[in-house]
Amino acid sequence: MAGTGKSTIARTVAREYYDKGHLGASFFFSRGKGDISHAGKLFTTIAVQLAKKSPSLKSCICEAIKEHGDIASQGLHDQWVRLVLQPLSKINATSDLSPLILVIDALDECEGDGDIRVILQLLAAAQRLGTVLRIFLTSRPEIPIRHGFYQISETRHQEFVLHNISPSIVDHDIFVFLEHNLGIIRQERALAADWPGQETIKRLVQNAAGLFIWAATTCRFIADGKRFAGRRLSLILQSDASITAPEERLNEIYITILTNSISDEYDDEEKEEVYKMLKAILGTIIILYSPLSAVSLARLLYIPREDIGRAVDDLHSILVVPEDQCHPIRLHHPSFRDFLLDQQRCRDQHFLVNEKTAHEVLALNCLKLMNSCLKRDICEMHAPGVLTSEVDHSRVEERLRPEVQYACLYWVQHLQRSGAQLYDNDQAHTFLQKHFLHWLEALSLMQSMSRAVAMIRTLEKLLTVSFYLIIP
């Protein structure tokens, strides 16, 4: 399945089959959101959910875990076969289980094209289970997805493309959506009883070009204007009527929102400063592997917290900005990330983000932060033999704040995505010479020691000259 609205549909399907007792498991990928942004936890998560469906299935999965204690660190193929396929095959043979539905949403949001292709091939193997398992998968039609399905026989899958739905049906649904949401705004702002009017809504439907995300973003933008809701609606209606491509419409609404966040009262020098600050903040938010709060972003970027708040204050229509600044800021929709990183779509250089540069800056900030925070016995236990499981969680959270934990977990990935190569005496080398053991201790306290091996192997691949870790 491909097209706008896929996540809503996936959640609806999952809820419907859950209510009927036929939902086996669900997994919703989301780029930049930690464990749900990559394939590492996909099949283990599915196995945990499947184990709750019946005692016999739970027994088979537990048996597999006992036989393969390191299954969580094994490859996707082994996890799928041992934790899902084989247990379901055993249950299928005894007819102990009703048909189950597996819902996987937004596969295109999974990081790693190779993993996407592997997942599709493994899911196709579920056909051997007969009717015991059916898989409902949603995705945008990205290249890895299309190529993955090309390699699967048409008899083993059925495609449903949202873009093939009659435009009149889509437009009607968008009209109803706009009419409802603008009606709420009319009531909240005590606007005229006939605001905005049927003809205006029809124009908005035409501007949406079939994109629900455009309609949703527009409604949020207008609502966020509060007493200036009418002015913001007029701003949207001033858009170029000659634009017909859906993606161009989405580009236009994003540029409109970003430009509107820059006050006309600033002089040219002040505007340039605001543009620079906004690009740095948005550039970080869209490439994060796990979302951070305004408080953590300020510490990680070495920017005053007030500047973070001011920068995102008028961007609620494209960002989820919690009132509590200790809660993470998120994107409303991943298309905003795609827009900011694509120079063909974001033609205003004030907002265009260079992905490699953003990753490099963030990697260096992570190193800077860890250099200033990490130390031996950071939780001050004064007991070298104490197990990490015995350390109070609140003590770990106090000594390793969210932004420090983020830096420990993801600095290597940001360095890799920046395209950087490691040299003797560069910042990464200097950090490892002084804080290698302190970094490992932090990962251990965070219950993430298993990630260290993969990160060290990644660092080895980035080496241009050999260097030796000097362990204190």
Number of C-alpha atoms within 10 A of each C-alpha: 20 20 16 18 14 19 17 11 14 23 16 12 16 24 14 13 17 16 10 9 14 19 23 25 23 23 21 19 24 22 22 23 16 16 15 20 23 21 19 18 17 22 23 18 14 20 24 16 16 23 21 13 18 13 11 18 23 18 13 21 23 17 15 19 16 11 11 15 11 10 18 16 13 12 10 20 14 16 24 22 18 21 28 23 21 16 23 23 20 15 18 19 11 9 11 15 17 16 16 20 22 21 22 22 25 21 26 22 21 22 18 13 16 10 16 20 17 15 20 19 16 16 16 17 15 21 16 11 17 11 13 21 22 18 18 16 21 24 23 19 15 14 10 18 18 13 13 18 18 10 12 14 10 10 7 12 12 11 11 11 16 15 14 9 10 9 12 10 11 17 19 14 15 26 20 13 18 21 16 12 15 23 18 13 21 19 12 12 15 11 15 10 10 9 16 17 13 12 9 14 19 17 13 20 24 16 25 25 22 23 22 19 17 25 23 18 21 25 20 18 24 23 24 18 15 14 14 13 20 18 13 22 20 13 15 18 14 9 14 11 11 7 13 13 12 15 16 14 20 24 19 19 22 24 18 16 22 18 15 14 17 17 11 10 8 12 9 10 9 13 16 14 11 20 19 13 16 22 20 18 21 20 24 22 24 23 21 20 23 20 22 23 21 26 21 21 23 19 18 23 21 12 15 13 17 11 16 21 15 13 19 21 14 19 19 20 23 24 19 15 22 14 8 11 16 14 15 18 21 22 18 17 14 15 15 16 19 13 21 26 19 14 15 11 17 20 14 12 11 16 22 19 22 15 17 18 15 23 24 19 17 25 24 18 18 25 23 18 19 24 18 9 15 21 18 12 13 17 18 11 11 9 8 8 7 10 10 15 11 8 13 11 12 9 14 17 15 10 16 21 13 19 22 22 20 21 22 23 23 20 22 22 15 23 25 21 17 19 12 16 15 20 15 14 12 10 16 19 18 16 17 19 17 17 21 18 16 20 24 16 21 26 18 17 24 18 12 14 15 11 15 17 10 11 16 12 10 15 17 15 11 17 14 12 10 9 14 9 12 12 10 9
